């Protein structure tokens, strides 16, 4: 996965791939490549979301401790 890729870019690319598959505009010759890329993007997005959730929960926990 590219180091400069961010969540928004990954999500947009994933949406584009999904749209191409739904519209059946992908040739059978590249379908497996697109599905593999989609799988990579899904994994990237899941990791990013989990990381962000953990960070937000940590910040909220610190805020609550500071306010008690």
C-alpha positions as CSV (number, residue, x, y, z in Angstrom):
1,X,0.0,0.0,0.0
2,X,1.3,3.4,-0.8
3,X,2.7,5.4,2.1
4,X,1.0,8.6,0.9
5,X,-2.5,7.0,0.6
6,X,-5.0,8.5,3.0
7,X,-8.4,7.2,4.1
8,X,-10.4,9.5,1.8
9,X,-8.3,8.5,-1.3
10,X,-8.6,4.8,-0.4
11,X,-12.4,5.1,0.1
12,X,-12.8,6.9,-3.2
13,X,-10.8,4.3,-5.1
14,X,-12.7,1.5,-3.4
15,X,-16.0,3.2,-4.4
16,X,-14.8,3.6,-8.0
17,X,-13.9,-0.1,-8.2
18,X,-17.3,-1.1,-6.7
19,X,-19.1,1.1,-9.2
20,X,-17.1,-0.4,-12.1
21,X,-17.9,-3.9,-11.0
22,X,-21.6,-3.0,-10.5
23,X,-21.8,-1.5,-13.9
24,X,-20.0,-4.5,-15.4
25,X,-17.5,-2.2,-17.1
26,X,-14.5,-4.1,-16.0
27,X,-13.1,-6.6,-18.5
28,X,-12.8,-10.2,-17.2
29,X,-9.0,-9.8,-17.8
30,X,-8.6,-7.2,-15.0
31,X,-11.4,-8.3,-12.7
32,X,-9.1,-10.3,-10.4
33,X,-6.7,-7.4,-10.2
34,X,-9.5,-5.0,-9.2
35,X,-10.9,-7.4,-6.6
36,X,-7.4,-7.8,-5.1
37,X,-6.9,-4.1,-5.0
38,X,-10.3,-3.7,-3.4
39,X,-9.3,-6.2,-0.7
40,X,-6.2,-4.2,0.0
41,X,-8.1,-1.0,0.2
42,X,-10.7,-2.5,2.6
43,X,-7.9,-3.7,4.9
44,X,-6.3,-0.3,4.8
45,X,-9.5,1.5,5.6
46,X,-10.3,-1.0,8.4
47,X,-6.9,-0.5,10.0
48,X,-7.2,3.3,9.7
49,X,-10.6,3.3,11.3
50,X,-9.6,1.1,14.2
51,X,-6.5,3.3,14.8
52,X,-8.5,6.4,14.7
53,X,-11.1,4.9,17.1
54,X,-8.4,3.9,19.5
55,X,-6.8,7.4,19.4
56,X,-10.2,9.1,19.9
57,X,-11.1,6.8,22.8
58,X,-7.7,7.5,24.4
59,X,-8.2,11.3,24.1
60,X,-11.7,11.1,25.5
61,X,-10.4,9.0,28.4
62,X,-7.7,11.5,29.2
63,X,-10.3,14.4,29.0
64,X,-12.6,12.5,31.4
65,X,-9.7,11.9,33.9
66,X,-8.7,15.6,33.7
67,X,-12.3,16.7,34.5
68,X,-12.8,14.5,37.5
